Each structure stands twice: as C-alpha cells, then as structure tokens.
Amino acid sequence: MPYTSQNAAQPSRARASTPSSPGDGARKRRRSPLWARLLLVMGVTLMVISGVGVVGVKGLVSAATSNVTQQNLLGAANTERKHVSVTGAKNILLVGLDRQGDQMRSDSIILLHIPAAHDRAYLISLPRDTLVHIPAYDNGKVPYRGGDNKINAAFAYGSRGLTDHEALSHGFELLSLTIKEVTGITPDAGAIIDFQGFKQVVQVLGKVCMYVDEDTTSIHIGHTADGKKAAPYEINTDGTVRRKVPGVTANFYPKGNHCFTPSEALDFVRQRDLLANKDFDYGRQRHQQQFIKAVVKQVMDQGLSSPTKLPGLMAAVGKTMTVDGGGISLEDWAFAMRGINPDDMVTIKTNNGKFNSRSVPGVGSAEILSDTSIQLLEDVKNDTVDNFVMAHPDWVAAS
C-alpha cells in the first residue's frame, strides 16, 4: 500500500443510489449528423470518425491506428492477454514522457478510468513524488533490489542500462507493477505519451488555443536583450532550478486566453517550478491535462473537417504514442469508446491538489497520499468513481 497521512481526515462516504453522470448535460445537446469523435484512448488521442464522405469508418480508424507504435509495455503487470474483452470498466495507465537528451523522465503518471457504460472517462493523476514501495525487478541489464522511493523512480529503475524500445518496455513494466502493488489496480492497457511528439501535432494545427489558469514562467526558454534564444535558468540533473542566468528574460505565459506556437506548447506543459500558485507538480499535471483536451477539441473543430490536414494530423497524433492494447486491438478500443467526447472527461485531483509532503531519509521530500486519495484509488478499482465525485465535488479539477 502507499504511504498515507496519519492525520488525514477520514473521507465522507455519503452515497447516492442513482448518481448523475458528470457528462449528462453535454450528451443531451444535439450532435452533428457528420459526427466526429477524437477520443482519449491509449493517451487521449485515437480518432474515431464516421460519416466522413467517401472514406469508410474502418479505413479511417485503421489509418489512424497504423501510425501508433505498439509493443508490450505492461509485461508481468498484465499477463491476461488471451480471451480478453473490451466490455466492462477499463483502466488505462498513461505515462507522459519528457525526453531531455538521453534522459527519459516519467513526469506525468495518469490513470484513465472508463466506467462500464463507456460513456465518460476519469483522469486521475498520481504525483511523480508520491512515496511508494517499488518491487524488486530484473530488466536483464541492471537489476533493482526493491525499496521505498518516489513513484517516478520506478520507470527510471526499470529502464536502467537499456535504450530505445527496451527502455520504454521495462521502465513502463516496473511502473505498472508498482501501481498494481500500491493500488491493487491491474492496468488493462497502457500508453506512453511523448510530449515532444505533441509539438508535431501543434505544427500541423498551426497553433493551439486554451485558457491558462495561472501565470507561468519558463525555466527552459528565454531570450537575451538582442532577441537571441537562450536558457533563462541553469537546471540541476533532477530537472529543478539551480539559478537564474543573468541577462536572459524567461518566456512568460500570463493567466488568461493564450494561443501557443509549437515550441511554446511543449515549453508550457513542462513547467512546474515557477508557477504563480506555487502548486508545482499538481499545476503541471493540470496544465498537461488541459492542454491535451485543448488539442483534442481543436482537432475536432478544425482538423477533421479538412481532407488535406487530416492525414498529417493522424500521423502526428499516432507518433506521440507507444501503446500496449492489453490483447485488444486499437480498432476495437476505438469503436467501443466512440461515444466519449472531450467534454465527457473528468479530471480528479489526488490530495485535492494540495501538498502533503514529508522528508524521507534517503529519498528526500516526498508526497504522501491522504486517506481520501486512497479511497479514490479504491473507487477506481471498484468502478465506483461516480460515487466519489458526488461525495467530493471539490476534487474535480477545472478543465
């Protein structure tokens, strides 16, 4: 089990017998006869399109999924690959990867829960600094004997000494095994989202517009007085800020509506250290979720209606992901969840988006999941997240 706060308040368990669906209002609105769905399947991006002129549904979905790299990521965390069905509640593990040189950091860890009705989706982020027990693991190159550490260390320990697809598979497998031990949840599928890849998606779109909910200062991109691009801060090996670079002005994304260029988009979703609300990792998680939803909506609004833009979008979207369907084809995943719209996605904050950290010898400052967060994960396991949302509406993040 994860480490929990000893003084955390016990969660309120008020339950209603017939909870209303968070997306009911959106689903009641009339949809276009030439409807198009861009879904959060295996990473918030598989396209399901129907009624689009002369090109058939199967052909479009096959074209979209053919661009997605597929490989076994879950490994020993999910060995039930035969006779599996796409019906019922599903849990998909999503890992946002931030590549910086040869380093691969699992900076975003999200459980995508889809209730049995397949009519909406819940995104639950696990803070990368969450203190957990990581099980012993041998990746065939550098074994790990197991121990207590931050959850994002699991990906690093699993991939040690490996490169390319082997590093991805073993890093993801150990992270999946850790989450299974921590939560009791066996992921039905998994995906790695490469945020570098989203830069190509934005390039096809031209720009992505969204509401920035807090002033955000970049630690990665800035400019000198003569306009030359330069890094505004020196960065430590763990990705944190060391010191400000004199004479360099950092990129600044003020609170309010903003349209991001490709380079700005990637820069924005990486920021955590200098957020105005001092919410650090919670803020970055929220911004990544908001940004992905904005991309999904803009592709639906602009890309799917453009025959010239659609092939490039499908290729760019597919290249952002490495996917393990858990024995279910991506086409079957897509068609089973074609009723889910971006507006049907609900993001839930662990620890209610508030820091609950303590210093741990040999680990440093780590995040401790509250009792209520543990109950949330239990509800994910039991497909009762609707009840949790009704009991804790303030835990739902603004989109």
Buried (B, 14 or more C-beta within 10 A) or exposed (E): EBBBBEEBEEBEEEEEEEBEBBBEEBBEEEEEEEBBBBBBBBBBBBBBBBEBEEEEBEEBBBBBBEBBBBEBBBBEBBEEEEEBEBEEBBBBBBBBBBEEEEEBBBBBBBBBBBBEEBBBBBBBBBBBBBBBBBBEBEBEEBEBEBEBBBBBBBBBBBBBEBEEEBBBBBBBBBBBBBBBBBBEBBBBBBBBBBBBBBBBBBBBBEBBEBEBBBBBBBBBBBBEEEEEEBBBBEBEEEBEBEEEBEEBEBBEBEEEEBEBBBBBBBBBBBBBBBBBBEBBBBBBBBBBBBBBBBBBBBBBEBBBEEEEBBBBBBBBBBBBBBBBBBBBBBBBBBBBBBBBBBBBBBBBBBBBBEBBBEEBEEBEEBBBBBBBBBBBBBBBBEBBBBBBBBBBEEBBBEB
